[in-house]
Every structure is written in structure tokens, then in C-alpha cells.
Amino acid sequence: MDAPQVIVVGGGGTGGALAHDLVLRGLAMTLLERGELTSGTTGRHHGLLHSGGRYAVNDPESAVECIAENRILRRIAPGSFEENGGLFVALTDEDMEYLPRFLAGCAACGIPTRELTVDQALSLEPGLNPALKAAVWVPDATMDAMRLVVLIDASLRGEPGSLSVRRVEPHPATPATWSHHLDPEALADLAEALYGAAPPMVLVSVAAGSFARDDRLSVPLRRALPEVVEAVAGVITGRPSV
């Protein structure tokens, strides 16, 4: 038995991204998660996609990291964000004195800004104090992980290692059941019933030669892994082959 080259502990956003990167590099990898995937910190995050603006003056290193990650996430997961932006508001004379430093700090860190008039700021956010003196827009956003679901499945259909990618449309289970036997269409239908809408769903299936108990992928599946990763990446970046 070949021992895994790398063990990743934790199936959240960081662990999943690390596992994905390791597979792309051709390493054997085992991911360990004590609960369900994203059931920890990732599933409870506040959802704010930072622009780095709040760190631009006093912690420029963190600000540069924030705007870099902001751009990467927008590129690899388009459509997963609410483009609501962020506002920095000046209410006092002291705030106005800080404004040039703030704008200069953002420019030095590569963070886009847009100065707004009082009327423009109030039209974007009517709840602001009408006595505000200035406002600056930055590219913050809100992340919604439920806007895209990618399902990866091992299937008995097709030649071992063959790949299938298809969109999933809501369809009620027959007979209706709440067990783990639900198919993707039934899961989409339940999401629609519970939340009023089902997220875009794509099913990536790989035909398996055997479902015998083992801790390793079969040879055909290992050979198909780069194609599977490419297919999932295509779904995430908005270029699915379906």
C-alpha cells in the first residue's frame, strides 16, 4: 500500500484549497475532516470580501494581501459575490484631515477608490448620517457560498475513468424521502422548497471500475484526476463544459 505523501487536516476553505493545489501538483493527498466539509469556521464566516481599505494606512502589508486575494477570488469564483461595495465615511473635521492619508494609502497598496459626493453616498446608503462630510467607495463585497454548488460523484455508468459533467435542475424525489439516498435533482428541489431558490448546481461524475473497500483510487480514476480537476475549475471560473 502506498502511503499518502501529504495529509491535510480540516475540510474547510483552507484545507480544500490546499488539497486542490496538492493534487494539481501531482501529489498523493488524504484530507481528514472530523465533521462534514465546511462545517467549521468556513461555514460560519461573516462573508465579507475585504478590499484592504481598513488597513491601508496602518497595516499596508495586510492591505496588499487583502486586495490581492480580493482579485483572485473574483477571478476564480465569479458570481459568488454580492457587489455591494464598501463606504468609508467622514463625519468630523478630524476625519476630513485623515482623508488624504487614507486615499494615498489605498493608492500605494493598489486598492481602487472613488470619492463620492454627499448626495451620491446617501443614494447608495440612505441610512447614513446626512451630516456626513465625505465618503469613499472601495471594492468590498459580500461572499455567498450557496451561489455555486459543485457536486463530485463516483458513478457505475460508463467506462472506468470516463468523465461526465452536467447541470442539475430541481426535480422532486420519487418516492419523497429525506435519507442519504437523495439524488442531486432532489437536493436542488429541497433547496428550492426550503429557501425559495436553488443555487446553480453542476454534477461532475467519474465512472468507477470497482466500489470495493480500499483507501486508494483505482488506476483509471487516478489517470482521470487531472481531467476532473480541470472540469471543476471550469465550473468555478464560469466555463463549464456542459
ABEGO torsion letter per residue (X at the ends): XBBBABBBBEABAAAAAAAAAAAAAGBBBBBBBABBBGABAAAABAGBBBAGAAAAAABAAAAAAAAAAAAAAAAABBGABBBAEBBBBBABAAAAAAAAAAAAAAAAAGBBBBBBBAAAAAAABAABBAABABBBBBBBBBBBAAABBBBBBBBABEBBGBBBBBBBBBBBBOBBBABAABBAAAAAAAAAAAAGBBBBBBBBBBBBABABBBABBBAAAAAAAAAAAAAAAAAAAGBBBX
